[in-house]
């Protein structure tokens, strides 16, 4: 009886760990630079392409005046 109870507790613990482990990497992802664009409009246009595929995007300006596209 103790072995069965221990197996149930172990199985439940492994299931909870698996669920939490699967959710963590997506939240912990860093922004990755994927391109440089001369205008903000072009950066947003390219970012929306990634957004349609399920990525978050961000356009950030540089001192040189061009725009960096980041996704995560």
C-alpha positions in Angstrom: 0.0 0.0 0.0 2.8 2.4 0.8 4.5 1.7 -2.5 1.3 2.5 -4.4 0.8 5.8 -2.5 4.5 6.7 -3.1 4.0 6.0 -6.8 0.9 8.2 -7.0 2.8 11.1 -5.2 5.8 10.7 -7.5 3.7 10.6 -10.6 1.8 13.7 -9.6 5.1 15.5 -8.8 6.6 14.6 -12.1 3.5 15.8 -14.0 3.6 19.1 -12.1 7.3 19.5 -12.8 6.8 18.8 -16.5 4.0 21.3 -16.8 6.0 24.1 -15.1 9.1 23.2 -17.0 7.4 23.5 -20.4 6.0 26.9 -19.6 9.2 28.5 -18.3 11.5 28.6 -21.5 9.0 30.7 -23.5 8.7 33.3 -20.7 12.4 33.4 -20.2 13.4 34.0 -23.8 15.6 37.0 -24.6 15.1 39.4 -27.4 17.1 38.5 -30.5 18.1 41.0 -33.2 17.0 39.9 -36.6 17.4 42.9 -38.9 18.3 46.6 -39.4 15.9 48.9 -41.4 16.4 52.4 -42.6 12.9 53.5 -41.5 10.5 52.8 -38.7 7.8 51.9 -41.1 9.9 49.2 -42.7 10.9 47.8 -39.3 7.3 47.6 -38.2 6.3 46.0 -41.5 8.9 43.3 -41.1 8.0 42.9 -37.4 4.3 42.3 -38.3 5.4 39.4 -40.5 7.0 37.8 -37.5 3.9 38.6 -35.4 1.7 36.6 -37.8 4.0 33.6 -37.1 3.4 34.0 -33.3 6.5 36.0 -32.3 6.6 39.2 -30.3 8.5 42.0 -32.0 10.1 45.3 -31.0 11.6 48.1 -33.2 14.3 50.2 -31.5 16.1 53.2 -33.0 19.9 53.5 -33.0 22.0 56.7 -32.8 22.8 56.3 -36.5 19.1 56.8 -37.3 18.3 53.3 -38.5 16.0 50.8 -36.7 16.8 47.4 -35.2 14.1 44.7 -35.2 14.1 42.3 -32.3 11.9 39.2 -31.8 11.2 36.8 -28.9 
